[in-house]
Amino acid sequence: MGEVIEGGKVKQMTNIIWFVFIVWFCSNLLSQLAYIIAYGLPYDGVSMLKSLGPIYYFAIIFEVLMWLFIGGIIGKKALEKVNSPFSNPA
């Protein structure tokens, strides 16, 4: 994930996944805001997903994988900070 190999393909893929995550998160917020403005209550996401039928499982798996990816990146960065040697400025 963090190591640049083959002309930066890994770094580029990580940037694309971050972009997808940010777009997904913002679109969820804006969608919920628009629904609350229109109807006064937040929508029930579970019933909306279940109305998709079999695609519902794909959507849930995709969301879980996305959160695992984000958690992995945060965990990796935290471990790098903990394990990094202390640098003394001269």
Rosetta constraint file for C-alpha pairs under 8 A:
AtomPair CA 1 CA 10 HARMONIC 5.88 0.50
AtomPair CA 1 CA 11 HARMONIC 6.89 0.50
AtomPair CA 1 CA 14 HARMONIC 6.77 0.50
AtomPair CA 2 CA 10 HARMONIC 7.12 0.50
AtomPair CA 2 CA 11 HARMONIC 6.50 0.50
AtomPair CA 3 CA 10 HARMONIC 6.94 0.50
AtomPair CA 3 CA 11 HARMONIC 7.26 0.50
AtomPair CA 4 CA 8 HARMONIC 4.91 0.50
AtomPair CA 4 CA 9 HARMONIC 7.03 0.50
AtomPair CA 4 CA 10 HARMONIC 5.88 0.50
AtomPair CA 4 CA 11 HARMONIC 5.96 0.50
AtomPair CA 5 CA 9 HARMONIC 6.49 0.50
AtomPair CA 5 CA 10 HARMONIC 6.48 0.50
AtomPair CA 6 CA 10 HARMONIC 7.87 0.50
AtomPair CA 8 CA 12 HARMONIC 6.11 0.50
AtomPair CA 9 CA 13 HARMONIC 6.08 0.50
AtomPair CA 10 CA 14 HARMONIC 6.22 0.50
AtomPair CA 11 CA 15 HARMONIC 6.24 0.50
AtomPair CA 12 CA 16 HARMONIC 6.26 0.50
AtomPair CA 13 CA 17 HARMONIC 6.20 0.50
AtomPair CA 14 CA 18 HARMONIC 6.18 0.50
AtomPair CA 15 CA 19 HARMONIC 6.18 0.50
AtomPair CA 16 CA 20 HARMONIC 6.19 0.50
AtomPair CA 17 CA 21 HARMONIC 6.14 0.50
AtomPair CA 18 CA 22 HARMONIC 6.20 0.50
AtomPair CA 19 CA 23 HARMONIC 6.16 0.50
AtomPair CA 20 CA 24 HARMONIC 6.02 0.50
AtomPair CA 21 CA 25 HARMONIC 6.07 0.50
AtomPair CA 21 CA 66 HARMONIC 7.48 0.50
AtomPair CA 22 CA 26 HARMONIC 6.09 0.50
AtomPair CA 23 CA 27 HARMONIC 5.97 0.50
AtomPair CA 24 CA 28 HARMONIC 6.22 0.50
AtomPair CA 25 CA 29 HARMONIC 6.41 0.50
AtomPair CA 26 CA 30 HARMONIC 6.15 0.50
AtomPair CA 27 CA 31 HARMONIC 5.89 0.50
AtomPair CA 28 CA 32 HARMONIC 6.10 0.50
AtomPair CA 29 CA 33 HARMONIC 6.11 0.50
AtomPair CA 30 CA 34 HARMONIC 6.09 0.50
AtomPair CA 31 CA 35 HARMONIC 6.26 0.50
AtomPair CA 32 CA 36 HARMONIC 6.15 0.50
AtomPair CA 32 CA 42 HARMONIC 6.26 0.50
AtomPair CA 32 CA 43 HARMONIC 6.99 0.50
AtomPair CA 33 CA 37 HARMONIC 6.13 0.50
AtomPair CA 33 CA 42 HARMONIC 7.92 0.50
AtomPair CA 34 CA 38 HARMONIC 6.17 0.50
AtomPair CA 35 CA 39 HARMONIC 5.90 0.50
AtomPair CA 35 CA 40 HARMONIC 7.35 0.50
AtomPair CA 35 CA 41 HARMONIC 7.23 0.50
AtomPair CA 35 CA 42 HARMONIC 6.41 0.50
AtomPair CA 35 CA 43 HARMONIC 6.77 0.50
AtomPair CA 36 CA 40 HARMONIC 4.54 0.50
AtomPair CA 36 CA 41 HARMONIC 4.92 0.50
AtomPair CA 36 CA 42 HARMONIC 5.24 0.50
AtomPair CA 36 CA 43 HARMONIC 7.60 0.50
AtomPair CA 44 CA 48 HARMONIC 6.46 0.50
AtomPair CA 45 CA 49 HARMONIC 6.12 0.50
AtomPair CA 46 CA 50 HARMONIC 6.13 0.50
AtomPair CA 47 CA 51 HARMONIC 6.22 0.50
AtomPair CA 48 CA 52 HARMONIC 7.06 0.50
AtomPair CA 49 CA 53 HARMONIC 7.73 0.50
AtomPair CA 49 CA 56 HARMONIC 5.44 0.50
AtomPair CA 49 CA 59 HARMONIC 7.82 0.50
AtomPair CA 50 CA 56 HARMONIC 5.76 0.50
AtomPair CA 51 CA 56 HARMONIC 7.69 0.50
AtomPair CA 52 CA 56 HARMONIC 5.42 0.50
AtomPair CA 54 CA 58 HARMONIC 7.51 0.50
AtomPair CA 55 CA 59 HARMONIC 6.31 0.50
AtomPair CA 56 CA 60 HARMONIC 6.27 0.50
AtomPair CA 57 CA 61 HARMONIC 6.09 0.50
AtomPair CA 58 CA 62 HARMONIC 5.99 0.50
AtomPair CA 59 CA 63 HARMONIC 6.18 0.50
AtomPair CA 60 CA 64 HARMONIC 6.17 0.50
AtomPair CA 61 CA 65 HARMONIC 6.10 0.50
AtomPair CA 62 CA 66 HARMONIC 6.13 0.50
AtomPair CA 63 CA 67 HARMONIC 6.29 0.50
AtomPair CA 64 CA 68 HARMONIC 6.17 0.50
AtomPair CA 65 CA 69 HARMONIC 6.09 0.50
AtomPair CA 66 CA 70 HARMONIC 6.29 0.50
AtomPair CA 67 CA 71 HARMONIC 6.01 0.50
AtomPair CA 68 CA 72 HARMONIC 5.95 0.50
AtomPair CA 69 CA 73 HARMONIC 6.26 0.50
AtomPair CA 70 CA 74 HARMONIC 6.25 0.50
AtomPair CA 71 CA 75 HARMONIC 5.94 0.50
AtomPair CA 72 CA 76 HARMONIC 5.93 0.50
AtomPair CA 73 CA 77 HARMONIC 6.15 0.50
AtomPair CA 74 CA 78 HARMONIC 6.12 0.50
AtomPair CA 75 CA 79 HARMONIC 6.14 0.50
AtomPair CA 76 CA 80 HARMONIC 6.14 0.50
AtomPair CA 77 CA 81 HARMONIC 6.26 0.50
AtomPair CA 78 CA 82 HARMONIC 6.26 0.50
AtomPair CA 79 CA 83 HARMONIC 5.91 0.50
AtomPair CA 80 CA 84 HARMONIC 5.65 0.50
